[in-house]
Amino acid sequence: MRDVLIIANGNHAKSLEISRDLQLSLNATSMSSRLFHSSSRASTEAFFESDEFRAKKPDTVVVLGGDGTVNSVISKMKGSAMDLLVYPLGTANDLATHLGITKQHKNQFGKLISEASANRIDVIQCTTAQSANDFVTVGGFGVGAVVGSLYNKLREKSSVFSFLGRVFKSQIYKLLSVAVILGSRKIVTSVEIQSDGFYGKIDICSAFVCNQGKLGGDLKVAPLAVNNDGLFDVLVIPAMSRLELLKTLVDLSRGKLSPSLL
């Protein structure tokens, strides 16, 4: 009997209801299922290190959440024999969208787990002096990272903002991007890039390390990226004015890559 672990984002209002429906769907296919409600990245990582998890590792992990919840699980699953399936319950749901998984697939998860073959996916690790973080979608630094960090802080501190995030979905990132670009004292960062195609110091507004094509719902940062080819794509937005940066983000959402981008 296949054992399935469901990890649900406990901060989402509908996660308990959806996880119970999913358990009923899985039980109908003679699979055993367990449920863990995550309150934070730290709680998820602690669960994977617990005696309870180590005593009975699942065959498949189903994540009910967004890309943040997925990445917290990926860091503990990489290199294992466990399969991963994602139910989109976040703001942008970039990974689920890339994989073609929608909320309409909920009642088909049992069939997907039992019949579909698992595909490998690349994991990118971003390291600093203080920490190491794994992700399978898009990461980076500069203005884009500031927007992501601000979103997470506001969501944790304000229930009103969390509600707005659920209402506006990926559009909330666009609103925050405008606020950060126009309101930040500094939008340019000096970095040193070392790669086969470019080497040197450069002033940038943002850099994206991409394992798939889209970020934040519809920002097309790497149209040719493939998430299982052993490579990652990098998009660099060089130093420019605030208005030019806003125009660049609009162009990216339309699939237009400016010649000024690296």
N, C-alpha and C positions, 0 to 999 in steps of 0.2 A: 504493500500500500504506500502510495506516494505521500510524503509528509510536506505540508505547505505552511510556511510561517507568513502571516500577514502583519506587516508593520504599517500602522496608520498614524498619520499626523494628528495627534490628539488636540491640536489647536484649531482644527477645522470643525465647524459646527456640525457638519453632516458625516464626519468620519466614522462615528460609532454606528449610525444607521447603515451606511454603505458597507462597512466591514462585516456587519451581521448578515446582510443580504448576500455578500460574497461568500461567507462561510456556508450558508445554506446551499448556494450554488455548487460549491466544491464538495460538500457532504453528499450531494445528490449523485456525484460521480464516484462515490466510494473513496474519496481522498480524506485523509485526516488533516485538520487545520488547527493552527494556534494563532492567537491574536496578541500583539503587543502594541499598546498605544504610546507613542513617543511624544514627550512634552518638549524635547529639545534635542539638538545634535548630541549633546553630552549624555543624555539619557539613552539614546540609541546606541552610542558607542559603549556605554557601560553595560547594556544588555548583552551585546555581542561578546563581552568579556566575562559575563556571569557564568556561574556553574550550571545554571539552568539551560543556557544555550549550548554550552560545550558538551553537556551530557546527552543532548539530542539535537544534532545539527539537521536542519531541514534539507529536503531535496530542492525545494523551490522557495524563493522569497518573493512575495508580492508586496510592493510598496504602494500605499495609498497616500499620495502627497505630490508635492512639486519637485522641482530640480534640487532644491536644498535638501529635502528629505532623502532623495535618491543618492545624492553625493555622500551624505553621512553614512549610508548603508554600503555604498561602493567601496569605501575605504576599508571596510571590514570583510568584504566578500571577495576582493580581487585575488586571483590566484587559486580560488577554491573550486570545488566541483558543483557548487550550488548554482541553480539557474535564477534569473531575475526577470520579473514581469512588473510593469508599471501601470497603475491606474491613475490617470491625471486628476489631481485634486489640489493643484497649486495655482499660482498666478499666471505664469507663462507656459508651463508644462512643455518646455523645449524638447526634452528627450522623448516623451510620449508622442508629441507631434511628429518628430523625426521618424519614429518607429511606426507611425500610422495607427496608434492606439487611441481610441476615443472612449468616452463614458458609455457609449452604446455597446461596447464590448464586455460590459460587466458580467452579463449572464453567459458569456462564452468563455470565461476564463478557465473553467474546468476543462473544456475541450482544447483550448490553447495549450494548457499545461500538459495534457496527456498525449496530444497528437503532434503539436508543432515541434520542430527541431530547433535547438538553441544555437544562436550565432554568437561568435566572439565579438567583443567590443573593446576598443582601446581605452586605457585609463591614463590621464595626464596628471602628473603630480607637480604642484607648485610649492616650492620650499623657500622658507625664510630662516633667519637665525632663530626665530621663536617657534616656528611650527611648520608642518607639512600637510597640505590639503590636496585630496584627490578629487578629480571631476571628470565627467565623460561628455560634457556639452561644450560650453565656451567659458573661458576665464580670462583674466587679464589684469591690467592696472591702469592708472590714470583716471580720467573722468568716468569711464564706464564702471570701474571698481568702486569709486566714490558713490555712484548712484546705487549700486547693489548693496553696499554697506549701509547707506542711509535708509534704504527700503527696509532692510532687516531690523534696524534699530527702531524705526517708527512703528513697524508691525508689532514688535515685542512690547513697546511702551504704550501704544494707543489702540484701544479696541475700536475706536472710530476709524482710524487709518486702516486697521485690519479689515474692517467691513468694506471700506472704499476699495481696497485691493481686490476683494471678492467680486465687487460690483463692476469695476472697470477692467479687471483682469490685466492683460499685458499693457493696456493703455496707460496704466499707472506709472510704468517705467518711463514713458514719453514725458509725462507731466513732471516727474522728478528730474529727468534729464534737462529739461528747460530750466527748472529751478536751480539746479546745480551749475549749469553753464552760465546763467545770467547772474546768479547770486554769489558764486565763489570768488574769493579774493584772487585766487590763482588757478588757472586751468592748464598750465604748461608744466611739464616735468622733464628733467634731463635724465636720459638713460643711456646705457651702453649696450649695444646689441651685438652678439656674436653668432654668426650663422654662415652657411655656405654662400648664401646670396647677398649678405650685407654684413659689414663689420665696421663698427665705429660708434662714436657718441652722437646723439641726436636729441633735439628738443621735440617732445611729442605732447599731444593732448590725451591720447589714449592708445592702448595696444590690446589686441584681442588674440588669445591663443585658442584656436578653434578645432574641435573634433567633429563638428557638424556645421551645416550651413547657416542656421538662423539663431538669433539671440533675442530674448525678450519678446517672443511671439512672432515678430515679422521683420526684425532688423537683419538684413541679408549680409552678414559679415564675411562669409566664405562659401560662395555658391558651389564650389567644386570639392568641398571637404567631404571625406568619407570616413566613417567612424570605426572602420575595422581594417584599415590598410597599413597600420603601423606608423603612420605619419600624422602630423598635425599642421594645420595652416595658421599663418600669422598675418594679421592685418594691423598695420600701424597708421594711425592718423597723426601726421606731423603737426607741429605748432602752427596755429592759425588764429584768426580773430574769433570772438564769440559768435558773431553772426555767421561767419564761414563754417564754424563747427556745427551750428544748428542746421544750416543748409546741407552739410555733409550727412548728418543723421537722417534728414528727410530723403536724400538721395539713396542712402543705404536701405531704407524701408521700401523704396521703389525698385530695388535691385540694381541700382546704378553705382558703379565703382568709379570714383573720380581718378583721373591720371595722377593727382597729387598724392594719393594713398600709396603706401608701401606694402 
